[in-house]
Amino acid sequence: MKISFAKASQPAEGALVISVLEGRKPSPTARQLDEKTDGLITRAMAASRFEGKKDQTLLLVAPNGLEVQRLLLVGLGKPEDVDVQAAEGWGGMVMAQLQAAGDEVVTIAVDAIEGCSLAADHLAAHVAFGARLRSYRFDKYRTKEKTEEKPSVGKVVIMLDEHSAAKRRFSVLDGIAEGVFMTRDLASEPANVIYPESLAERAKSLADSGVDVEILGEKQMRKLGMGALLGVGQGSERESQLVVMRWMGAEDENAAPVAFVGKGVTFDSGGISIKPAANMEDMKWDMGGAAVVIGVMKALALRNAKVNAVGVVGLVENMPSGSAQRPGDVVTSMSGQTIEVINTDAEGRLVLADALWYTQDRFKPQAMIDLATLTGAIIISLGDRYAGLFANDEDLAARLMAAGKEVGELLWRMPLDDPYDKQIKSDIADMKNTGGREGGSITAAMFLKRFVKDTKWAHLDIAGVTWAKKDGSVTPKGATAFGVRLLDRLVAETYEQK
Amino acid sequence: MLTIRFVPAAESGKAPEALALGVAPGGQQLASARIADADGLVTRALAGRHRFKGDEDDVLPVLTASGWLVLVGMGPPEERDAKRLRRIGGNLFAELADSGIVRLDLSLDVSSEDAAELAYGMCLRAWRPPARYRSKPDPDEAWSLVEVVVATPDPALAEARFSQLAAVAVASAWARDLVVAPGNELNPDGFCRQLDRLADLGVRVEQVDPRQAGLTLLQAVGQGSSIPPRLVMLRWQGGEREDGPLVFVGKGITFDSGGIDIKPWEDMEEMKGDMAGAAAVAGTIHALAARHAPVNAVGVLVIAENMPSGRATRPGDVVKSYAGLSVEIVDTDAEGRLALADALAFAAATCRPALMVDLATLTGAVEVSLGRHRAGLFTADDALAETLFLAGEAEDEPLWRLPLTDAYDEALKSSIADLRNCSWGHDPDALHAARFLQHFVPDGLPWAHLDIAGTSEAEEDGPLAAEGPTGFGIRLLVHLVEDRCQG
């Protein structure tokens, strides 16, 4: 789908989207159109329940005399409530309504709004961004889809006077959208297509955007002593991988980087502690954290972020087999600490233990943030609207919370207290890999904490937010890429040279 | 309870049966220990004992020619706050309870106030289930230690402070007695009889019949039992007549079988403790009254037994609540929120509350979320959240705030009524429950909900409570009241 920006005019085809504020106050474009059509819009609003409230829409057939086929009225609510997220929701709403309505061209008129803190070009860029994000589809495996089932929209034109300023703003956002789409693609791919080596190969494509990509295989990891990560992958036919991505965008190439670490279990059967059969197919997206890290590295590169950033993803497949890890096995991590593997299905923390240690050891990052679909307990705790945030640094936690709020990827702080640590004491090794049902997300975070030295560190448990069961305003159901926009925002606000 | 006496430092000179002396990290002996070490006794006792680090949970009893010498880890001096001193006291009691020592003399070189805190910790730890449930004493639970004599600079001052604290310890022990009481003894009638003792302390105890008061949800929860449900108001008028009271609401399901949606059999006996919220509220009022706290407080207890029977509430039943909202009861085992909903609305309508806090063993989800160390705190009021959080930290009853949000409202939508009481099989249930309750609290009234399902009973021994009921919430609420009286 192509997005372009053009000067306000009368579009000649497709659907035209016009906005209305709460209280049935039409935008200037809508008012002009109303006059031109002898009050069609006023009459239509009167005949319906459309009042211009946020998220209300009204679809009309265009009358004779207009060249477009359809008019879509979108309610924006009160002017003071129209913020960046509302603008993105507006674009998303348009796509949700018109994507399969039959029009090839959709023109969205974005007028300046009196009483709104954002200028028209700013609004327009985010309307376009919302439309782009909502238009995502993962349909490569549908071979027999009928034309009428496919999206009809091939072109979205955002119409406003300040079109070139809007276009400039959008080019940055478009880079982020590319990152988001890469993440969604990776998480959506089935596990027979995406396995450690093929995922590493996909990450390698970031080299085209200027990211330095390095891949470590099992031999190298064994040399480094990554016994925790390797133990998880040993039941699979697929070779485990560790991918290191570096984007050196800061002026000072020696500046300490910000590091992102992702859990990439390309399929998690649970291993010998095998999962129940129901919904096990969801475990193809147990590499969601790694996908986010890859996506955010791509976004930073595409928008040429002035920052040094490192992404490290540990990629393994967790399978039962004759060579698989057994419950009770003791492994030695790269840090030298030993772990008793009580439950082979608490494998993500084993992968992260080595990935985190490696990252801080090698790169001495100024901050380290890991993302992982780590625990079912976080879903019971916070549901599908908040990811769990665990941090050893107040400032980093506050910045992450703020970034999340700005982009609509909400975090909720969870505790990281010593009393929880005793749940992971082992009778035989330095620690065990599960602390039981109670406080399950916290004990997982406490486990990770044992592999963090004095680095500022945050852990995002994204198990509840990585896959959406229903459509959201800018996220179609399926892979959400939760975290890409948040981390991009964090970098822009905190680590990027202004 | 343990007998505690405070004496001047000089008096405890002659060789006692057992003498406790303080040691800081690094083996550094406190003043009294140094005096006792004149002949090198303490140094010899510590020799080679590398596990004794002088931390707050280190206790080392050694038998010497002149009796027991008990070395007590006091932790670093800068960390020796009330919370630590209580823990030191609690650990000390736990270590010596069945040592054979009958009388313990403490010479720990702490201030008089701190001595009171330390003794308070010992008293909190010195609770165990009443012996009356056994026909003969359990030899494994024979406690020898009955008397503690504390040497302190100003015994009168220590005594004054301790009497305030002991009021809370007594209340806490009572609340634990209630929680541990079996469901055939502590049924709704039995619970109400227990509450009558509060009248002796000047508390007005008033029983409300749910049928007469229109507490239909509470009635629905209790109607399966042969013993009818009750709402009990415990009024303590210690403040100015016109001041709106602090209202504490407690969930008191004396036994929760789950009702028609009956629970699995495993561990079901633990459901006799599903009234821990009400016990904590009763204990709080007990403590406030015993201390003559200058405050108006009302405890509101919803007391019912949730049983399956021919007249029990059925899944799918719709009940119009006291507040007027109709509720579809899709799960009879999500009963606590039903009873509390009516109690919150009723208290708000009849008590003119300045503030409402409810305590409930409400959801299994909060145990998964926060484990057994912290209870869930839900409130829309940031200032109240902060106050409660800090009170919890200070009192070793830690909380953690969880979202009170409309984000999951879809889950509480009923296809037939205004609300349904839970969303079968959908997470996050602790958040759903809190949001459900919010519908029954008037806008603008400061209100917090504490989900204590994970903290009302301990699964292992801690410094201030052994495995079993903890009385969680009493110290926290008393602290909240103290804050408000001072503020």
Chai-1 contact restraints between the chains, C-beta under 6 A:
chainA,res_idxA,chainB,res_idxB,connection_type,confidence,min_distance_angstrom,max_distance_angstrom,comment,restraint_id
A,A377,B,V368,contact,1.0,0.0,6.0,A-B,restraint_1
A,I379,B,D427,contact,1.0,0.0,6.0,A-B,restraint_2
A,I380,B,A365,contact,1.0,0.0,6.0,A-B,restraint_3
A,I380,B,V368,contact,1.0,0.0,6.0,A-B,restraint_4
A,I380,B,D427,contact,1.0,0.0,6.0,A-B,restraint_5
A,I380,B,P428,contact,1.0,0.0,6.0,A-B,restraint_6
A,S381,B,S369,contact,1.0,0.0,6.0,A-B,restraint_7
A,S381,B,P428,contact,1.0,0.0,6.0,A-B,restraint_8
A,L382,B,P428,contact,1.0,0.0,6.0,A-B,restraint_9
A,G383,B,Y408,contact,1.0,0.0,6.0,A-B,restraint_10
A,G383,B,D427,contact,1.0,0.0,6.0,A-B,restraint_11
A,G383,B,P428,contact,1.0,0.0,6.0,A-B,restraint_12
A,R385,B,A407,contact,1.0,0.0,6.0,A-B,restraint_13
A,W412,B,P403,contact,1.0,0.0,6.0,A-B,restraint_14
A,P415,B,W400,contact,1.0,0.0,6.0,A-B,restraint_15
A,P419,B,H373,contact,1.0,0.0,6.0,A-B,restraint_16
A,R437,B,V368,contact,1.0,0.0,6.0,A-B,restraint_17
A,E438,B,E367,contact,1.0,0.0,6.0,A-B,restraint_18
A,E438,B,G371,contact,1.0,0.0,6.0,A-B,restraint_19
A,E438,B,R372,contact,1.0,0.0,6.0,A-B,restraint_20
A,G439,B,L370,contact,1.0,0.0,6.0,A-B,restraint_21
A,G439,B,G371,contact,1.0,0.0,6.0,A-B,restraint_22
A,G440,B,V368,contact,1.0,0.0,6.0,A-B,restraint_23
